[in-house]
């Protein structure tokens, strides 16, 4: 019954976003713009989005390798896409996506606590790259004449960025601070999800901070940052190409600010995959920078079809293939059951921590 309720809410939310937003954008009086769209740009945007997801899979694979677990690129892609499907269709989807991720890799011989640690480190690297992108966009747009509505949205986004950056630096540099921050965040999240254990989340946060200081160093850190940056820039390119398809170019600065602000706003897990939050934020910020509202609405909705909806199809295929693989328990001896139970418990701890910290530009 709960899944039926969630499904109805999801469909209603999607219908609201794609039905109401065009009306607010004035498309009822400017639908002619659709006839002048350039399909070649849309095709390249789809290719850029596929490359973005591939870069994220490479990032996750590289982080796993830094923890001593080497997986095939094809498996990393399947796990990423299956996690994408689950996290974008369920409320608080990051935790559910993490469990799918952990279970899939466990069947391939990767311990649950290793994949859980890799998920946490991957999210941390992506967050730092996103904050850096916001800073670059802000620097490029400095001094431009902006509307009051944009300044209000940008001010809120900037405050969130500063908070995220401060937390990331403090948590990454001091395991003790990470432990206390994890406990406090879990205490707050427990009001929404009573199953979260603050003590276990605190232990997991402390271990993640220690790992960030030891595992991601030197070449591993450089490659991880490179893959995270490629993921973001290719996704941003997909958004830019959608604007170009409707014959408008906002420029790197405005798009980078809008993109980063939208992803930061979606970190609060109100809707699956930031559905509705990202669309409204992208339109508000790009219009604040001078984009025509109808064009902004069309480009953003087109981008979200490419960014959110199209990947659900390969995600469903990947999820089905992972589910049809032989279970890990079928290949283990009865003496390994205690290890398997311990791994499941550890994966639950990691999923609880992800549920506390939201979904800041991650694919699970």
C-alpha positions as CSV (number, residue, x, y, z in Angstrom):
1,X,0.0,0.0,0.0
2,X,2.9,2.4,0.8
3,X,4.4,1.9,-2.6
4,X,1.0,2.7,-4.3
5,X,0.8,5.9,-2.3
6,X,4.4,6.8,-3.3
7,X,3.7,6.0,-6.9
8,X,0.6,8.2,-7.0
9,X,2.4,11.1,-5.3
10,X,5.3,10.8,-7.8
11,X,3.0,10.8,-10.8
12,X,1.1,13.8,-9.4
13,X,4.3,15.7,-8.7
14,X,5.7,15.0,-12.2
15,X,2.4,16.1,-13.8
16,X,2.4,19.2,-11.7
17,X,6.0,20.2,-12.7
18,X,5.5,19.5,-16.5
19,X,1.9,20.9,-16.5
20,X,2.1,23.9,-14.3
21,X,5.6,25.2,-15.0
22,X,4.9,25.9,-18.7
23,X,1.8,27.9,-17.8
24,X,3.8,30.0,-15.4
25,X,6.4,30.5,-18.1
26,X,3.8,31.9,-20.6
27,X,4.2,29.0,-23.0
28,X,0.5,28.9,-23.7
29,X,1.1,32.1,-25.7
30,X,4.5,31.2,-27.1
31,X,4.3,27.6,-28.2
32,X,5.7,28.5,-31.6
33,X,9.2,28.3,-30.1
34,X,8.9,24.5,-30.1
35,X,8.7,24.5,-33.9
36,X,12.0,26.4,-34.1
37,X,14.0,24.1,-31.8
38,X,17.2,22.6,-33.3
39,X,17.1,18.8,-32.8
40,X,20.8,18.4,-33.5
41,X,21.6,20.2,-30.2
42,X,19.1,18.0,-28.4
43,X,20.9,14.9,-29.7
44,X,24.3,16.2,-28.5
45,X,22.8,17.1,-25.1
46,X,21.7,13.4,-24.8
47,X,25.2,12.3,-25.6
48,X,26.7,14.7,-23.1
49,X,24.4,13.4,-20.4
50,X,25.4,9.8,-21.2
51,X,29.1,10.9,-20.9
52,X,28.3,12.6,-17.6
53,X,26.8,9.4,-16.1
54,X,29.8,7.5,-17.4
55,X,32.2,9.9,-15.7
56,X,30.3,9.4,-12.4
57,X,30.7,5.6,-12.8
58,X,34.4,6.1,-13.4
59,X,34.6,8.3,-10.3
60,X,32.9,5.6,-8.2
61,X,35.1,2.9,-9.7
62,X,38.3,5.0,-8.9
63,X,37.2,5.5,-5.3
64,X,36.6,1.8,-4.9
65,X,40.0,1.1,-6.3
66,X,41.6,3.5,-3.7
67,X,39.9,1.3,-1.0
68,X,41.3,-1.9,-2.5
69,X,38.2,-3.1,-4.4
70,X,38.6,-3.3,-8.2
71,X,35.5,-3.7,-10.3
72,X,34.8,-3.8,-14.0
73,X,33.7,-0.6,-15.7
74,X,30.6,-2.3,-17.0
75,X,29.6,-3.4,-13.5
76,X,30.2,0.2,-12.2
77,X,27.9,1.6,-14.9
78,X,25.2,-0.9,-14.1
79,X,25.4,-0.3,-10.4
80,X,25.3,3.5,-11.0
81,X,22.3,3.3,-13.3
82,X,20.4,0.9,-11.1
83,X,21.0,3.2,-8.1
84,X,19.9,6.1,-10.2
85,X,16.6,4.4,-10.9
86,X,15.8,3.7,-7.3
87,X,17.0,7.0,-5.8
88,X,15.0,9.0,-8.4
89,X,11.7,7.1,-7.9
90,X,11.5,6.9,-4.1
91,X,11.3,9.5,-1.3
92,X,14.7,9.7,0.6
93,X,16.0,7.8,-2.4
94,X,19.7,8.2,-1.6
95,X,19.4,5.6,1.2
96,X,17.5,3.1,-1.0
97,X,19.9,3.7,-3.9
98,X,22.8,3.0,-1.5
99,X,21.3,-0.3,-0.5
100,X,20.9,-1.4,-4.1
101,X,24.5,-0.3,-4.7
102,X,25.8,-2.3,-1.8
103,X,23.8,-5.4,-2.5
104,X,24.9,-5.4,-6.2
105,X,28.6,-5.1,-5.4
106,X,28.4,-7.6,-2.5
107,X,27.2,-10.2,-5.1
108,X,30.5,-9.5,-6.9
109,X,32.6,-10.0,-3.9
110,X,33.0,-6.5,-2.6
111,X,32.4,-6.2,1.1
112,X,29.4,-4.1,2.1
113,X,31.4,-1.8,4.3
114,X,33.9,-1.1,1.4
115,X,31.2,-0.1,-1.0
116,X,29.5,2.0,1.7
117,X,32.7,3.8,2.3
118,X,33.2,4.4,-1.4
119,X,29.6,5.8,-1.7
120,X,30.4,8.3,1.1
121,X,33.7,9.4,-0.4
122,X,32.3,9.7,-3.9
123,X,29.5,12.0,-2.6
124,X,32.1,14.1,-0.7
125,X,34.3,14.6,-3.8
126,X,31.2,15.5,-5.9
127,X,30.1,18.0,-3.3
128,X,33.5,19.7,-3.3
129,X,33.5,19.9,-7.1
130,X,30.0,21.3,-7.1
131,X,30.9,24.0,-4.6
132,X,34.0,24.9,-6.8
133,X,31.7,25.2,-9.8
134,X,29.4,27.6,-8.0
135,X,32.4,29.7,-7.0
136,X,33.7,29.8,-10.6
137,X,30.3,30.9,-11.9
138,X,29.9,33.5,-9.2
139,X,33.3,35.0,-10.1
140,X,32.4,35.2,-13.8
141,X,29.1,36.9,-13.1
142,X,30.5,39.4,-10.5
143,X,29.5,43.0,-11.3
144,X,26.6,42.2,-13.6
145,X,23.3,44.0,-13.1
146,X,20.8,41.6,-11.7
147,X,17.2,41.6,-10.7
148,X,16.0,41.7,-7.1
149,X,14.4,38.3,-7.4
150,X,17.6,36.7,-8.6
151,X,19.6,38.4,-5.8
152,X,17.3,36.8,-3.2
153,X,17.6,33.3,-4.8
154,X,21.4,33.7,-5.2
155,X,21.7,34.9,-1.6
156,X,20.0,31.9,-0.2
157,X,22.1,29.6,-2.5
158,X,25.3,31.3,-1.5
159,X,24.5,30.8,2.2
160,X,23.9,27.1,1.5
161,X,27.1,26.9,-0.5
162,X,29.2,28.5,2.3
163,X,27.6,26.1,4.8
164,X,28.2,23.1,2.7
165,X,31.8,24.1,2.0
166,X,32.5,24.8,5.7
167,X,31.0,21.5,6.7
168,X,32.9,19.6,4.1
169,X,36.2,21.1,5.1
170,X,35.7,20.6,8.8
171,X,34.4,17.1,8.4
172,X,37.1,16.1,6.0
173,X,39.9,17.5,8.2
174,X,38.8,16.5,11.7
175,X,37.3,13.0,12.3
176,X,36.1,14.2,15.8
177,X,34.1,17.1,14.3
178,X,32.7,14.6,11.7
179,X,31.5,12.4,14.5
180,X,29.8,15.2,16.3
181,X,28.2,16.6,13.1
182,X,27.0,13.1,12.1
183,X,25.4,12.6,15.5
184,X,23.6,16.0,15.4
185,X,22.4,15.5,11.8
186,X,21.1,12.1,12.6
187,X,19.3,13.4,15.7
188,X,17.5,15.9,13.5
189,X,16.8,13.4,10.8
190,X,15.4,10.9,13.4
191,X,12.3,13.1,13.7
192,X,11.5,12.3,10.1
193,X,12.9,8.7,10.0
194,X,12.8,7.1,13.5
195,X,14.9,4.1,12.3
196,X,18.0,6.3,12.1
197,X,20.6,5.5,14.9
198,X,22.6,8.7,15.8
199,X,25.3,6.6,17.4
200,X,25.9,4.5,14.4
201,X,25.8,7.5,12.0
202,X,28.4,9.3,14.2
203,X,30.7,6.3,14.0
204,X,30.3,6.1,10.2
205,X,30.9,9.8,9.8
206,X,34.1,9.6,11.8
207,X,35.4,6.7,9.7
208,X,34.5,8.5,6.5
209,X,36.6,11.5,7.5
210,X,39.5,9.3,8.4
211,X,39.3,7.5,5.0
212,X,39.1,10.8,3.1
213,X,42.5,11.8,4.7
214,X,44.1,8.4,4.0
215,X,42.6,6.8,0.9
216,X,42.2,9.9,-1.4
217,X,45.7,11.2,-1.7
218,X,48.0,12.0,-4.6
219,X,47.1,10.4,-7.9
220,X,43.9,8.9,-6.5
221,X,42.7,12.3,-5.4
222,X,43.6,14.0,-8.7
223,X,41.8,11.3,-10.7
224,X,38.7,11.4,-8.5
225,X,38.5,15.2,-8.7
226,X,38.9,15.0,-12.5
227,X,36.1,12.5,-12.9
228,X,33.8,14.5,-10.6
229,X,34.5,17.7,-12.5
230,X,33.9,15.9,-15.8
231,X,30.5,14.6,-14.5
232,X,29.4,18.1,-13.5
233,X,30.7,19.9,-16.6
234,X,29.2,17.4,-19.0
235,X,25.9,17.7,-17.2
236,X,26.2,21.5,-17.4
237,X,27.0,21.2,-21.1
238,X,23.8,19.2,-21.6
239,X,21.8,22.1,-20.0
240,X,23.7,24.7,-22.1
241,X,22.9,22.7,-25.3
242,X,19.2,22.7,-24.4
243,X,19.3,26.5,-24.3
244,X,21.2,26.5,-27.6
245,X,18.5,24.3,-29.1
246,X,16.0,27.2,-28.5
247,X,18.5,29.7,-29.8
248,X,19.6,31.3,-26.6
249,X,23.0,31.3,-24.8
250,X,23.0,32.3,-21.1
251,X,26.8,32.0,-20.9
252,X,29.0,29.9,-18.6
253,X,28.7,32.1,-15.5
254,X,24.9,32.3,-15.2
255,X,24.4,28.7,-16.1
256,X,27.1,27.5,-13.6
257,X,25.4,29.5,-10.8
258,X,22.0,28.3,-11.7
259,X,23.1,24.7,-12.0
260,X,25.0,24.7,-8.8
261,X,22.2,26.5,-6.9
262,X,19.6,24.1,-8.2
263,X,21.6,21.0,-7.1
264,X,22.4,22.5,-3.7
265,X,18.7,23.4,-3.2
266,X,17.8,19.8,-4.1
267,X,20.1,18.4,-1.3
268,X,17.1,18.7,1.0
269,X,15.3,15.4,0.2
270,X,11.8,16.8,-0.3
271,X,11.2,15.1,-3.6
272,X,12.9,12.2,-5.4
273,X,15.9,13.4,-7.4
274,X,15.0,17.0,-6.6
275,X,12.0,16.8,-8.9
276,X,10.3,20.2,-9.0
277,X,13.0,21.9,-6.9
278,X,15.6,21.8,-9.6
279,X,13.2,22.9,-12.4
280,X,11.9,25.9,-10.4
281,X,15.4,27.0,-9.3
282,X,16.9,26.7,-12.8
283,X,14.2,28.8,-14.3
284,X,14.2,31.4,-11.6
285,X,18.0,32.0,-11.7
286,X,18.4,32.0,-15.5
287,X,15.5,34.4,-15.9
288,X,17.1,36.5,-13.2
289,X,20.2,36.7,-15.5
290,X,18.1,37.9,-18.4
291,X,16.9,34.7,-20.2
292,X,13.4,35.0,-21.7
293,X,11.0,33.1,-19.4
294,X,9.4,31.0,-22.1
295,X,12.8,30.0,-23.5
296,X,14.1,29.2,-20.0
297,X,11.1,27.0,-19.2
298,X,11.4,25.1,-22.5
299,X,15.1,24.6,-22.1
300,X,14.9,23.5,-18.4
301,X,12.1,21.0,-19.1
302,X,14.0,19.6,-22.0
303,X,17.1,19.3,-19.9
304,X,15.2,17.5,-17.2
305,X,13.8,15.0,-19.7
306,X,17.4,14.2,-20.7
307,X,18.8,14.5,-17.1
308,X,16.1,12.8,-15.1
309,X,13.6,10.8,-17.2
310,X,15.7,9.3,-20.0
311,X,18.3,7.7,-17.7
312,X,15.4,5.8,-16.0
313,X,15.1,3.5,-19.0
314,X,18.7,2.2,-18.9
315,X,18.4,2.3,-15.1
316,X,15.5,-0.1,-15.3
317,X,17.5,-2.4,-17.6
318,X,20.5,-2.3,-15.3
319,X,18.4,-3.0,-12.2
320,X,16.7,-6.0,-13.9
321,X,20.1,-7.5,-14.9
322,X,21.5,-7.0,-11.4
323,X,18.4,-8.6,-9.9
324,X,18.7,-11.6,-12.2
325,X,22.3,-12.3,-11.3
326,X,23.0,-15.2,-9.0
327,X,22.7,-14.2,-5.3
328,X,25.9,-13.9,-3.3
329,X,24.5,-16.2,-0.7
330,X,24.2,-19.0,-3.3
331,X,27.9,-19.0,-3.9
332,X,29.0,-18.9,-0.2
333,X,29.3,-21.6,2.3
334,X,27.1,-21.7,5.4
335,X,30.0,-20.6,7.5
336,X,30.0,-17.2,5.8
337,X,26.5,-16.3,7.0
338,X,27.8,-14.4,10.0
339,X,30.0,-12.2,7.8
340,X,27.0,-11.6,5.4
341,X,24.8,-10.5,8.3
342,X,27.6,-8.1,9.5
343,X,27.9,-6.7,6.0
344,X,24.2,-6.0,5.8
345,X,24.3,-4.2,9.1
346,X,27.2,-2.1,8.0
347,X,25.4,-1.2,4.7
348,X,22.4,-0.1,6.8
349,X,24.6,2.2,8.8
350,X,25.9,3.9,5.6
351,X,22.4,4.2,4.1
352,X,21.2,5.9,7.4
353,X,24.1,8.4,7.1
354,X,23.2,9.2,3.5
355,X,19.6,9.7,4.5
356,X,20.7,12.4,6.9
357,X,22.8,14.3,4.5
358,X,20.4,14.4,1.5
359,X,21.2,14.0,-2.2
360,X,23.7,16.7,-3.3
361,X,24.3,15.9,-6.9
362,X,24.7,12.2,-6.5
363,X,23.2,9.4,-8.5
364,X,22.0,7.3,-5.6
